[in-house]
């Protein structure tokens, strides 16, 4: 019994010893398990040198203990591994070949420029070294200070252990359209990306937006402007969005309303605007809201102040419904801006329609000490109210060549104020073939004018392709005292840059006759020679405007005008 008891006690003692040893091993190895993630395997590795093409830096991180990196035979050498992302480094293992380092440093860095030493060895003996370290970085290197042999440094394996730092959760991308920046350094952003308004005012019917918006996009434009927004405008917004274009959406305010006393009109209009903004605020084609158009210029001081205060009321209402799109307000002169500054502080930016005077807009902004940027919502060649009259007392329309240059100059004036002028919408992408359409449309009657191509060049659109004929001048003989029904000779020589055959036609307008209108009515033409046409004078006395169209058969036209006074 005693022998059995002794044996039992001995066996228990042995088991206890084994269990204790296992426990001690587990305790001793526990710290190492925290660093068991190998981060360096197969990662890009570089070195100060290699002594042979067979012993490149990549050999030290390939997991193969039969391949190695070896440096040249000098002390100042290093090997560096890129972990690919920031990591918390807990251990670095070096498996030295016979050519080891007696003195070296283990370092970490986030940029390969600034290094932090996490371990220093001054009496190394080679073999396998496991250094527990504490550091954070993307790059880890062994920096040799002094060799332990006459050879260079050589590593079978260079291993880095630790945990990758979780990538920060990216901030959600900003959405919507906003005016950002500081004084004189503003920009418009769309979903966080800069947006310079390179636009045109839009004239065709909303139902035809899908037809015309692709052409506007081909011009290089990214924005269109409208004057009013209603139930049909969804077609414009949708076509714009489909073509990567945004809309400066007009919210029309009655130019003749009494903004001092007519509370019923203001209340009803504000309610209507709220509904419109609510309807379209989520449409991806929307850029900003533009409240009113040219209301203030011809008003009394009392009406101007009342109007500016009402625009403030509208602006606040829009911001409450749609905080993701800016609000501006357009007038026909920069003289409206002092009223907006004092009475309409909620506007995000200013706007102005300016033609012949667009070159002075930025100077006016500087002199006024304004603290908000602006856009030019209409610009182009001088209008009929800005030019001298001809011999018949009618405003002298600029030639096609001069008009095209005016668009080029207008865009240059806008671009001369970066950080303040946030772009422009040129007037006018219209297809009307009336007197005003002949003066200012880029596509009169659907035909492309020199001005169309000038805007296209300004916005970086294509510069090759067919171009319109150029009429070098126009005269009428006789031009005054013309008898009703008499023959009038029109001289309008045209050249085509592509060598296309030029075809002529003409139309007349009674706009400058009492009771007349702006329509351009075709009139019979007899071509009597190159650039020489004969028409019959209208039967109604007064000054008639004659437009000569030189077309090339490719959708382009050069158009020039002259007046004839019928007695």
Buried (B, 14 or more C-beta within 10 A) or exposed (E): EEEEEEEEEEEEEEEEEEEEEEEEEEEEEEEEEEBEBBBBEEBEBBBBBBBEEEBBBBBBBBEEEEBBBBBBBEBEBBBBBBBEEBBBBBBBBBBBBEBBBBBBBBBBBEEEEEBEEBBEBEEBEBEEBEEBBEBBBBBBBBBBBEBBBEBBBBBBBBBBBBBBBEEEEEEEEBEBBBBEBEEEEBBBBBEEEEBBBBBBBBBBEBEEBBEBBBBBBEBBBBBBBBBBBEEEBBBBBBBBBBBEBBBBBBBBBEBEBEBBEBEEBBEEBBEEBBEBBEBBBEBEBBBBBBBBBBBBEEBEEEBBBBBBBBBBEBBBBBBEBBEBBBBBBBBBBBBBBEBBBEBBEBBBBBBBBBBBBBBEBBEBBEEBEBEBBBBBBBBBBBBBEEBEEBEBEBBBBBBBBEBBBBBBBBBEBBBEBEEBBBBBBBBBBBBBBBBBBBBBBBBBBEBBBBBBBBBBBBBEBEEEEBBBBBBBEBEBEBBEEBEEEBEBBBBBBBBBEEEBEBBBBBBBBBBBBEEBEBBBEEBEBEEEEEBBBBBBBBEEBBBBBBBBBBBBEBEBBBBBBBBBBBE
